[in-house]
Amino acid sequence: MSKRIIRFGVIGCGLMGKEFASAAARWLHLGGVDFEPRIVAVCDANPAATEWFKEQATSVERAYTDYKELLADGEVEAVYCAVPHNLHAQIYVDIIEAGKHLLGEKPFGIDAEANARINAALAANPDVIVRCSSEFPFYPGAHQVIQWVNEGKFGRIIEVEAGFWHSSDLDPTKPINWKRRIATNGEYGCMGDLGMHVLHLPMRFGWKPESVRALLSKIVAERPDGQGQYVPCETWDNAILACDVRTADQQFPMVLSTKRIAPGHANTWFIRIQGTELSAVFSTKNPKQVSSLPYSPGKQQAWHTVDVPYKSAYGTITGGIFEFGFSDSILQMWAAFCDELAHGTAGMSQPFRCATPEEALGSHRVFTAALESERTGATVSIDWGN
Ligand SMILES: NC(=O)c1ccc[n+]([C@@H]2O[C@H](COP(=O)([O-])OP(=O)(O)OC[C@H]3O[C@@H](n4cnc5c(N)ncnc54)[C@H](O)[C@@H]3O)[C@@H](O)[C@H]2O)c1
């Protein structure tokens, strides 16, 4: 099979930049795909960060410290950008205006104004494919839930809960980093950091909140700066958003939560949907299990929990009896992005594409309303403009 090689540049060679390099190096894990990413150039403002790539990723031919040099590199046709949130708007706009396809990291702009700048650049350059990173829906258990929603299996929806929880910030001695400062992470705090992951599926399902009442918490006020001092930890640690969702034929409550301090949780992403005909839960806490409760009037209400097989959006060499994990979800997300680049949206070999700029915009509307709700104590309406 001849393969379409997609030549990538990576801007931001930190935690997530390395995850992409690992996924690209593991492409042989996927079965039957006729496209493959090749990272030919990398860029980080800190030259030390690119060393790992030069040593580990044999495809990397050039390393830059100025991203504009990477954008001028004619061999690079697509870019993965994983930099702090305060840099998203400028760098994403420059990538789009350079005519390079982009998988950008969430939250897709530090605030609503930054997000609008990115969307304006995209509107002026509609031929560029731009998607937002969000890997958890690629877990087979999440995929099962998506399928049930698409098939309308839930009946009348009673309520929805979705969240993304961490707990390492419970430790007050954990040093501060850019993700705990407003200047670099943004006013959204934990919502900007974690919220796109939580909103990806609700946005995909068309579950747009008409209003939101937010409860935001700051739990740890100061953190060590790594140089013997304590400095303010400015960002919201936890957020609980009570949303009122109205679709063409349904109205139901949806509770979204993003927590940096949820004791006992490390990277727990979950979705729970309760309906009159089916209820279902998937959580990365138990990554191979999906629980469901089918119901018909007068019948028993019993939860069934099954170990879902390793059945991913894109086929792999892994046997169905084995477990799926975080790096598998990253690989699947990259397969979806490269599939869309190689074959166009309509030509993808499976229908679940990466989070779109419209879905990221939806998340910004929700977070912006949540900040206003926290400030005023009121329930804030969200205008979807359509
Ligand atoms: N999808 C996910 O699961 C996930 C997980 C963690 C972080 N993220 C997102 O990824 C992005 C990056 O987070 P991270 O954890 O990789 O951060 P990180 O701090 O590990 O890496 C960021 C890198 O960007 C570099 N950088 C800073 N300014 C730059 C510039 N002007 N030009 C080029 N490089 C520059 C830094 O030197 C650093 O190496 C953020 O948007 C974050 O929200 C996504």
The ligand as an SDF file (V2000), in Angstrom:
LIG
                    3D

 44 48  0  0  0  0  0  0  0  0999 V2000
   -4.2450   17.0480   25.2530 N   0  0  0  0  0  0  0  0  0  0  0  0
   -3.8030   16.8750   26.4840 C   0  0  0  0  0  0  0  0  0  0  0  0
   -4.1030   15.8620   27.1240 O   0  0  0  0  0  0  0  0  0  0  0  0
   -2.9090   17.8900   27.0980 C   0  0  0  0  0  0  0  0  0  0  0  0
   -2.1850   17.5880   28.2610 C   0  0  0  0  0  0  0  0  0  0  0  0
   -1.3340   18.5630   28.7890 C   0  0  0  0  0  0  0  0  0  0  0  0
   -1.2380   19.8060   28.1870 C   0  0  0  0  0  0  0  0  0  0  0  0
   -1.9730   20.0830   27.0750 N   0  0  0  0  0  0  0  0  0  0  0  0
   -1.8940   21.3950   26.3870 C   0  0  0  0  0  0  0  0  0  0  0  0
   -0.6940   21.4190   25.6180 O   0  0  0  0  0  0  0  0  0  0  0  0
   -0.1490   22.7420   25.5930 C   0  0  0  0  0  0  0  0  0  0  0  0
    1.2770   22.6690   26.1160 C   0  0  0  0  0  0  0  0  0  0  0  0
    1.2710   22.0420   27.3780 O   0  0  0  0  0  0  0  0  0  0  0  0
    2.5030   21.1450   27.8700 P   0  0  0  0  0  0  0  0  0  0  0  0
    2.0110   20.4220   29.0780 O   0  0  0  0  0  0  0  0  0  0  0  0
    3.0900   20.3900   26.7500 O   0  0  0  0  0  0  0  0  0  0  0  0
    3.4850   22.3250   28.3320 O   0  0  0  0  0  0  0  0  0  0  0  0
    5.0520   22.2620   28.5660 P   0  0  0  0  0  0  0  0  0  0  0  0
    5.3590   23.4020   29.4880 O   0  0  0  0  0  0  0  0  0  0  0  0
    5.5040   20.8920   28.9310 O   0  0  0  0  0  0  0  0  0  0  0  0
    5.6370   22.5820   27.1030 O   0  0  0  0  0  0  0  0  0  0  0  0
    5.4550   23.8350   26.4700 C   0  0  0  0  0  0  0  0  0  0  0  0
    6.6990   24.0910   25.6320 C   0  0  0  0  0  0  0  0  0  0  0  0
    6.4800   25.2840   24.8880 O   0  0  0  0  0  0  0  0  0  0  0  0
    7.7280   25.9440   24.8010 C   0  0  0  0  0  0  0  0  0  0  0  0
    7.5780   27.3380   24.4010 N   0  0  0  0  0  0  0  0  0  0  0  0
    7.2560   28.3970   25.1760 C   0  0  0  0  0  0  0  0  0  0  0  0
    7.2280   29.5160   24.4140 N   0  0  0  0  0  0  0  0  0  0  0  0
    7.5250   29.1440   23.1540 C   0  0  0  0  0  0  0  0  0  0  0  0
    7.6440   29.8580   21.9260 C   0  0  0  0  0  0  0  0  0  0  0  0
    7.4510   31.1720   21.8280 N   0  0  0  0  0  0  0  0  0  0  0  0
    7.9780   29.1580   20.8100 N   0  0  0  0  0  0  0  0  0  0  0  0
    8.1780   27.8200   20.8740 C   0  0  0  0  0  0  0  0  0  0  0  0
    8.0890   27.1010   22.0190 N   0  0  0  0  0  0  0  0  0  0  0  0
    7.7500   27.7600   23.1350 C   0  0  0  0  0  0  0  0  0  0  0  0
    8.3120   25.7770   26.1880 C   0  0  0  0  0  0  0  0  0  0  0  0
    9.7270   26.0290   26.2150 O   0  0  0  0  0  0  0  0  0  0  0  0
    7.9600   24.3220   26.4800 C   0  0  0  0  0  0  0  0  0  0  0  0
    8.9970   23.4250   26.0830 O   0  0  0  0  0  0  0  0  0  0  0  0
   -1.1040   23.6020   26.3980 C   0  0  0  0  0  0  0  0  0  0  0  0
   -2.0120   24.2160   25.5500 O   0  0  0  0  0  0  0  0  0  0  0  0
   -1.8130   22.6110   27.3040 C   0  0  0  0  0  0  0  0  0  0  0  0
   -3.1030   23.0180   27.7130 O   0  0  0  0  0  0  0  0  0  0  0  0
   -2.7900   19.1330   26.5130 C   0  0  0  0  0  0  0  0  0  0  0  0
  1  2  1  0
  2  3  2  0
  2  4  1  0
  4  5  1  0
  4 44  2  0
  5  6  2  0
  6  7  1  0
  7  8  2  0
  8  9  1  0
  8 44  1  0
  9 10  1  0
  9 42  1  0
 10 11  1  0
 11 12  1  0
 11 40  1  0
 12 13  1  0
 13 14  1  0
 14 15  2  0
 14 16  1  0
 14 17  1  0
 17 18  1  0
 18 19  2  0
 18 20  1  0
 18 21  1  0
 21 22  1  0
 22 23  1  0
 23 24  1  0
 23 38  1  0
 24 25  1  0
 25 26  1  0
 25 36  1  0
 26 27  1  0
 26 35  1  0
 27 28  2  0
 28 29  1  0
 29 30  1  0
 29 35  2  0
 30 31  1  0
 30 32  2  0
 32 33  1  0
 33 34  2  0
 34 35  1  0
 36 37  1  0
 36 38  1  0
 38 39  1  0
 40 41  1  0
 40 42  1  0
 42 43  1  0
M  CHG  2   8   1  16  -1
M  END
$$$$
